[in-house]
Amino acid sequence: MPTYRPGPVSLFLAVLVALFLLMPLLAVIPVSLTPSRMLTMPTGELSLRHYRSLIEDPRWLESILLSLRIGIVSSIISTMLALTFSLGVWMFQPRFTAALVGFVLLPMVVPPVVSAVTLYFLLTSVSGITSFFGYDTWLGVAMAHSVMTVPFATVLILVSLSQLDRRIDLAARGLGASVWERATRVIMPNIKFGIVTAALLSFVLSWEEIGVTLFITSVNAITLPRLMWMGLRDNIDPAIAALSVILIIITVLVLIARSLITRRKASA
């Protein structure tokens, strides 16, 4: 089969579009090297003071560790809930499948501010019962993030299940496999890529969540996005630009590693 190769004009236009889209990200790099205490472009001298502040200021490390903890717990909870629901819908095909799926996907279509206000009143009510799980606690933030990420994980797992041949499950059922065995030994191994993707997406969405977090946290559960938002609102800390550069580098390295792994598998 002949492969299509773009011409020089197409490549030139693609490079221009890519540069246009990347300019806001590339502009963060010189800003992170400014010696000024304000978020400005460097005029001559370059400095790494804002990168050092990320290490010296314990607030940044604490917020990063908290965001990692919340993201991991939230992704585990949302993936388990999405997987359980998707397997139940796919295996048993209940009568009101469309209504059930629509109900699970409701947080995806509801305006975030509505979800944030609802979760705020829920967690404040729970705080009156226990201080371990409620408003301005890391576990409460993790549960709130799970509510917001479950619809996305459900969509990914349902898409993976839609590509699975149902006759595999019917064969296992005919051979006497229980529901648990069919789910864990037959279906889940065939959709493991969808499960992993759902977990990663849930973690990323929890890691960058700020809208709901602003409503359900105050002074104790300061996640990384909230700390960055506070820096922009209060004093426009250039350390935010330095942190952004680090996150961009990590993202680029992950994409390069994924590309190399995919190319190696394709050539194997």
QUITAKA-V113520 format. One record per residue. N is the residue number from 1. RES is the residue in one letter. SS is DSSP state (@ for helix, = for strand, . for the rest). PHI is phi in degrees with one decimal (* if undefined). D_LAST is the distance of its C-alpha to the last C-alpha in Angstrom with 2 decimals. Layout:
# QUITAKA-V113520
n=N res=RES ss=SS phi=PHI d_last=D_LAST
n=N res=RES ss=SS phi=PHI d_last=D_LAST
This chain:
# QUITAKA-V113520
n=1 res=M ss=. phi=* d_last=20.00
n=2 res=P ss=. phi=-67.4 d_last=21.37
n=3 res=T ss=. phi=-95.7 d_last=20.11
n=4 res=Y ss=. phi=-86.0 d_last=22.90
n=5 res=R ss=. phi=-117.0 d_last=23.39
n=6 res=P ss=. phi=-66.1 d_last=26.21
n=7 res=G ss=. phi=-78.9 d_last=29.11
n=8 res=P ss=@ phi=-63.7 d_last=30.67
n=9 res=V ss=@ phi=-66.2 d_last=33.22
n=10 res=S ss=@ phi=-63.7 d_last=30.70
n=11 res=L ss=@ phi=-64.6 d_last=28.72
n=12 res=F ss=@ phi=-63.4 d_last=32.05
n=13 res=L ss=@ phi=-66.1 d_last=33.16
n=14 res=A ss=@ phi=-64.3 d_last=29.94
n=15 res=V ss=@ phi=-65.0 d_last=30.38
n=16 res=L ss=@ phi=-63.5 d_last=34.01
n=17 res=V ss=@ phi=-64.0 d_last=33.27
n=18 res=A ss=@ phi=-63.1 d_last=30.70
n=19 res=L ss=@ phi=-64.4 d_last=33.29
n=20 res=F ss=@ phi=-62.4 d_last=35.97
n=21 res=L ss=@ phi=-74.3 d_last=34.05
n=22 res=L ss=@ phi=-89.8 d_last=33.12
n=23 res=M ss=@ phi=-56.4 d_last=36.62
n=24 res=P ss=@ phi=-61.1 d_last=37.99
n=25 res=L ss=@ phi=-72.6 d_last=35.15
n=26 res=L ss=@ phi=-67.9 d_last=35.55
n=27 res=A ss=@ phi=-68.7 d_last=39.32
n=28 res=V ss=@ phi=-70.0 d_last=38.93
n=29 res=I ss=@ phi=-62.5 d_last=37.77
n=30 res=P ss=@ phi=-65.9 d_last=41.13
n=31 res=V ss=@ phi=-63.4 d_last=43.06
n=32 res=S ss=@ phi=-68.6 d_last=41.50
n=33 res=L ss=. phi=-99.6 d_last=42.82
n=34 res=T ss== phi=-72.5 d_last=46.38
n=35 res=P ss=. phi=-80.6 d_last=49.11
n=36 res=S ss=. phi=-75.4 d_last=51.19
n=37 res=R ss=. phi=-82.8 d_last=51.69
n=38 res=M ss=. phi=-106.0 d_last=51.21
n=39 res=L ss=. phi=-83.0 d_last=48.17
n=40 res=T ss=. phi=-137.2 d_last=48.69
n=41 res=M ss=. phi=-74.9 d_last=47.00
n=42 res=P ss=. phi=-68.7 d_last=47.68
n=43 res=T ss=. phi=-91.7 d_last=50.47
n=44 res=G ss=. phi=-164.5 d_last=49.90
n=45 res=E ss=. phi=-77.8 d_last=49.11
n=46 res=L ss== phi=-109.9 d_last=45.77
n=47 res=S ss=. phi=-145.9 d_last=45.57
n=48 res=L ss=. phi=-106.0 d_last=43.17
n=49 res=R ss=@ phi=-61.4 d_last=45.91
n=50 res=H ss=@ phi=-76.9 d_last=44.26
n=51 res=Y ss=@ phi=-70.6 d_last=41.05
n=52 res=R ss=@ phi=-65.9 d_last=43.33
n=53 res=S ss=@ phi=-65.6 d_last=45.13
n=54 res=L ss=@ phi=-63.9 d_last=41.98
n=55 res=I ss=@ phi=-86.6 d_last=42.02
n=56 res=E ss=@ phi=-78.1 d_last=45.77
n=57 res=D ss=. phi=-84.5 d_last=46.59
n=58 res=P ss=@ phi=-67.3 d_last=45.84
n=59 res=R ss=@ phi=-62.3 d_last=45.85
n=60 res=W ss=@ phi=-67.2 d_last=42.44
n=61 res=L ss=@ phi=-64.0 d_last=40.78
n=62 res=E ss=@ phi=-63.3 d_last=42.63
n=63 res=S ss=@ phi=-68.7 d_last=41.62
n=64 res=I ss=@ phi=-65.0 d_last=37.91
n=65 res=L ss=@ phi=-63.9 d_last=38.01
n=66 res=L ss=@ phi=-66.6 d_last=39.97
n=67 res=S ss=@ phi=-64.7 d_last=37.57
n=68 res=L ss=@ phi=-63.1 d_last=34.63
n=69 res=R ss=@ phi=-63.3 d_last=36.67
n=70 res=I ss=@ phi=-64.6 d_last=37.73
n=71 res=G ss=@ phi=-63.5 d_last=34.28
n=72 res=I ss=@ phi=-66.1 d_last=32.71
n=73 res=V ss=@ phi=-64.0 d_last=35.62
n=74 res=S ss=@ phi=-63.2 d_last=35.78
n=75 res=S ss=@ phi=-66.9 d_last=32.09
n=76 res=I ss=@ phi=-64.6 d_last=32.43
n=77 res=I ss=@ phi=-64.4 d_last=35.62
n=78 res=S ss=@ phi=-66.5 d_last=34.51
n=79 res=T ss=@ phi=-67.4 d_last=31.22
n=80 res=M ss=@ phi=-64.1 d_last=33.17
n=81 res=L ss=@ phi=-65.6 d_last=35.84
n=82 res=A ss=@ phi=-65.2 d_last=33.54
n=83 res=L ss=@ phi=-66.4 d_last=31.49
n=84 res=T ss=@ phi=-61.5 d_last=34.74
n=85 res=F ss=@ phi=-65.0 d_last=36.26
n=86 res=S ss=@ phi=-65.8 d_last=33.30
n=87 res=L ss=@ phi=-63.9 d_last=32.89
n=88 res=G ss=@ phi=-63.0 d_last=36.63
n=89 res=V ss=@ phi=-66.9 d_last=36.80
n=90 res=W ss=@ phi=-73.5 d_last=33.90
n=91 res=M ss=@ phi=-79.3 d_last=35.00
n=92 res=F ss=@ phi=-100.9 d_last=38.76
n=93 res=Q ss=. phi=47.3 d_last=39.12
n=94 res=P ss=. phi=-64.3 d_last=42.49
n=95 res=R ss=. phi=-65.0 d_last=45.11
n=96 res=F ss=. phi=-105.0 d_last=44.99
n=97 res=T ss=@ phi=-61.0 d_last=41.23
n=98 res=A ss=@ phi=-61.5 d_last=41.56
n=99 res=A ss=@ phi=-67.3 d_last=44.32
n=100 res=L ss=@ phi=-66.0 d_last=42.43
n=101 res=V ss=@ phi=-64.2 d_last=39.33
n=102 res=G ss=@ phi=-62.1 d_last=41.66
n=103 res=F ss=@ phi=-66.7 d_last=43.42
n=104 res=V ss=@ phi=-68.0 d_last=40.25
n=105 res=L ss=. phi=-83.1 d_last=39.18
n=106 res=L ss=@ phi=-58.9 d_last=42.67
n=107 res=P ss=@ phi=-61.1 d_last=41.94
n=108 res=M ss=@ phi=-75.4 d_last=39.46
n=109 res=V ss=@ phi=-101.5 d_last=42.21
n=110 res=V ss=. phi=-72.3 d_last=45.16
n=111 res=P ss=. phi=-54.9 d_last=46.05
n=112 res=P ss=@ phi=-56.6 d_last=44.84
n=113 res=V ss=@ phi=-66.5 d_last=48.41
n=114 res=V ss=@ phi=-67.1 d_last=49.57
n=115 res=S ss=@ phi=-62.5 d_last=46.91
n=116 res=A ss=@ phi=-63.7 d_last=47.80
n=117 res=V ss=@ phi=-65.2 d_last=51.50
n=118 res=T ss=@ phi=-62.0 d_last=50.94
n=119 res=L ss=@ phi=-66.9 d_last=48.82
n=120 res=Y ss=@ phi=-62.5 d_last=51.40
n=121 res=F ss=@ phi=-66.6 d_last=54.23
n=122 res=L ss=@ phi=-65.0 d_last=52.19
n=123 res=L ss=@ phi=-70.6 d_last=51.27
n=124 res=T ss=@ phi=-66.2 d_last=54.78
n=125 res=S ss=@ phi=-68.0 d_last=56.20
n=126 res=V ss=@ phi=-67.6 d_last=53.92
n=127 res=S ss=@ phi=-61.5 d_last=54.98
n=128 res=G ss=. phi=-69.9 d_last=58.50
n=129 res=I ss=. phi=-97.8 d_last=57.36
n=130 res=T ss=. phi=-144.8 d_last=55.00
n=131 res=S ss=. phi=-92.0 d_last=53.99
n=132 res=F ss=. phi=-74.5 d_last=50.66
n=133 res=F ss=. phi=-134.0 d_last=49.10
n=134 res=G ss=. phi=171.6 d_last=50.53
n=135 res=Y ss=. phi=-68.4 d_last=51.25
n=136 res=D ss=. phi=61.8 d_last=49.92
n=137 res=T ss=. phi=-122.7 d_last=47.90
n=138 res=W ss=@ phi=-64.9 d_last=44.20
n=139 res=L ss=@ phi=-70.3 d_last=43.80
n=140 res=G ss=@ phi=-65.4 d_last=45.68
n=141 res=V ss=@ phi=-65.2 d_last=43.44
n=142 res=A ss=@ phi=-62.6 d_last=40.34
n=143 res=M ss=@ phi=-67.9 d_last=41.88
n=144 res=A ss=@ phi=-64.4 d_last=42.85
n=145 res=H ss=@ phi=-64.6 d_last=39.36
n=146 res=S ss=@ phi=-63.0 d_last=38.07
n=147 res=V ss=@ phi=-60.5 d_last=40.47
n=148 res=M ss=@ phi=-78.8 d_last=39.10
n=149 res=T ss=@ phi=-99.6 d_last=35.38
n=150 res=V ss=@ phi=-56.1 d_last=35.54
n=151 res=P ss=@ phi=-58.6 d_last=35.69
n=152 res=F ss=@ phi=-67.4 d_last=32.45
n=153 res=A ss=@ phi=-65.4 d_last=30.63
n=154 res=T ss=@ phi=-64.2 d_last=32.26
n=155 res=V ss=@ phi=-60.5 d_last=31.10
n=156 res=L ss=@ phi=-64.6 d_last=27.41
n=157 res=I ss=@ phi=-71.6 d_last=27.67
n=158 res=L ss=@ phi=-64.0 d_last=29.75
n=159 res=V ss=@ phi=-63.8 d_last=27.22
n=160 res=S ss=@ phi=-63.9 d_last=24.51
n=161 res=L ss=@ phi=-68.1 d_last=27.08
n=162 res=S ss=@ phi=-66.8 d_last=28.02
n=163 res=Q ss=. phi=-91.7 d_last=24.58
n=164 res=L ss=. phi=-91.9 d_last=24.85
n=165 res=D ss=. phi=-70.7 d_last=26.42
n=166 res=R ss=@ phi=-67.1 d_last=29.83
n=167 res=R ss=@ phi=-65.9 d_last=30.11
n=168 res=I ss=@ phi=-63.6 d_last=27.87
n=169 res=D ss=@ phi=-67.6 d_last=30.58
n=170 res=L ss=@ phi=-65.1 d_last=33.30
n=171 res=A ss=@ phi=-65.8 d_last=31.94
n=172 res=A ss=@ phi=-64.0 d_last=31.85
n=173 res=R ss=@ phi=-65.7 d_last=35.33
n=174 res=G ss=@ phi=-66.8 d_last=36.58
n=175 res=L ss=. phi=-83.9 d_last=35.47
n=176 res=G ss=. phi=93.6 d_last=37.63
n=177 res=A ss=. phi=-71.5 d_last=35.23
n=178 res=S ss=. phi=-75.0 d_last=37.08
n=179 res=V ss=@ phi=-61.7 d_last=36.40
n=180 res=W ss=@ phi=-63.9 d_last=34.96
n=181 res=E ss=@ phi=-66.0 d_last=32.63
n=182 res=R ss=@ phi=-62.7 d_last=31.50
n=183 res=A ss=@ phi=-72.5 d_last=30.82
n=184 res=T ss=@ phi=-88.4 d_last=29.11
n=185 res=R ss=@ phi=-105.4 d_last=27.30
n=186 res=V ss=@ phi=-113.6 d_last=26.53
n=187 res=I ss=@ phi=-81.9 d_last=26.54
n=188 res=M ss=@ phi=-60.2 d_last=25.43
n=189 res=P ss=@ phi=-61.2 d_last=22.11
n=190 res=N ss=@ phi=-85.0 d_last=21.20
n=191 res=I ss=. phi=-122.8 d_last=22.24
n=192 res=K ss=@ phi=-62.1 d_last=21.08
n=193 res=F ss=@ phi=-64.5 d_last=19.25
n=194 res=G ss=@ phi=-64.8 d_last=22.61
n=195 res=I ss=@ phi=-67.3 d_last=24.52
n=196 res=V ss=@ phi=-64.2 d_last=22.61
n=197 res=T ss=@ phi=-63.3 d_last=22.95
n=198 res=A ss=@ phi=-62.6 d_last=26.63
n=199 res=A ss=@ phi=-65.4 d_last=27.20
n=200 res=L ss=@ phi=-65.4 d_last=25.75
n=201 res=L ss=@ phi=-64.5 d_last=27.78
n=202 res=S ss=@ phi=-62.7 d_last=30.84
n=203 res=F ss=@ phi=-64.8 d_last=30.55
n=204 res=V ss=@ phi=-63.6 d_last=30.30
n=205 res=L ss=@ phi=-64.5 d_last=33.23
n=206 res=S ss=@ phi=-69.5 d_last=35.27
n=207 res=W ss=@ phi=-61.7 d_last=34.51
n=208 res=E ss=@ phi=-100.3 d_last=35.91
n=209 res=E ss=. phi=-67.4 d_last=38.65
n=210 res=I ss=. phi=-132.0 d_last=42.06
n=211 res=G ss=@ phi=-61.1 d_last=44.31
n=212 res=V ss=@ phi=-69.0 d_last=44.81
n=213 res=T ss=@ phi=-61.3 d_last=44.69
n=214 res=L ss=@ phi=-63.2 d_last=47.69
n=215 res=F ss=@ phi=-81.6 d_last=49.74
n=216 res=I ss=@ phi=-108.2 d_last=48.98
n=217 res=T ss=. phi=-129.4 d_last=49.09
n=218 res=S ss=. phi=-135.6 d_last=51.90
n=219 res=V ss=. phi=-127.9 d_last=51.98
n=220 res=N ss=. phi=-93.3 d_last=50.07
n=221 res=A ss=. phi=-97.7 d_last=46.60
n=222 res=I ss=. phi=-97.5 d_last=45.67
n=223 res=T ss=. phi=-77.5 d_last=42.00
n=224 res=L ss=@ phi=-62.8 d_last=40.22
n=225 res=P ss=@ phi=-60.2 d_last=40.62
n=226 res=R ss=@ phi=-67.7 d_last=44.26
n=227 res=L ss=@ phi=-65.8 d_last=44.88
n=228 res=M ss=@ phi=-65.4 d_last=43.45
n=229 res=W ss=@ phi=-64.7 d_last=45.64
n=230 res=M ss=@ phi=-63.6 d_last=48.63
n=231 res=G ss=@ phi=-66.2 d_last=48.03
n=232 res=L ss=@ phi=-70.6 d_last=47.98
n=233 res=R ss=@ phi=-78.1 d_last=51.04
n=234 res=D ss=@ phi=-88.9 d_last=53.17
n=235 res=N ss=. phi=-134.8 d_last=52.66
n=236 res=I ss=. phi=49.1 d_last=49.53
n=237 res=D ss=. phi=-71.9 d_last=47.90
n=238 res=P ss=. phi=-65.2 d_last=45.59
n=239 res=A ss=@ phi=-61.2 d_last=43.54
n=240 res=I ss=@ phi=-64.6 d_last=41.99
n=241 res=A ss=@ phi=-65.3 d_last=40.58
n=242 res=A ss=@ phi=-62.6 d_last=39.20
n=243 res=L ss=@ phi=-64.9 d_last=37.56
n=244 res=S ss=@ phi=-62.5 d_last=36.14
n=245 res=V ss=@ phi=-62.9 d_last=34.56
n=246 res=I ss=@ phi=-63.2 d_last=32.95
n=247 res=L ss=@ phi=-65.1 d_last=31.57
n=248 res=I ss=@ phi=-63.8 d_last=30.26
n=249 res=I ss=@ phi=-62.4 d_last=28.48
n=250 res=I ss=@ phi=-61.7 d_last=26.92
n=251 res=T ss=@ phi=-63.2 d_last=25.77
n=252 res=V ss=@ phi=-64.0 d_last=24.26
n=253 res=L ss=@ phi=-64.2 d_last=22.40
n=254 res=V ss=@ phi=-64.4 d_last=21.03
n=255 res=L ss=@ phi=-64.8 d_last=19.92
n=256 res=I ss=@ phi=-64.5 d_last=18.26
n=257 res=A ss=@ phi=-62.1 d_last=16.42
n=258 res=R ss=@ phi=-63.9 d_last=15.34
n=259 res=S ss=@ phi=-64.0 d_last=14.19
n=260 res=L ss=@ phi=-66.1 d_last=12.14
n=261 res=I ss=@ phi=-65.5 d_last=10.53
n=262 res=T ss=@ phi=-63.6 d_last=9.94
n=263 res=R ss=@ phi=-66.4 d_last=8.57
n=264 res=R ss=@ phi=-66.9 d_last=6.09
n=265 res=K ss=@ phi=-66.4 d_last=5.11
n=266 res=A ss=@ phi=-67.7 d_last=5.57
n=267 res=S ss=@ phi=-83.1 d_last=3.82
n=268 res=A ss=. phi=-75.0 d_last=0.00
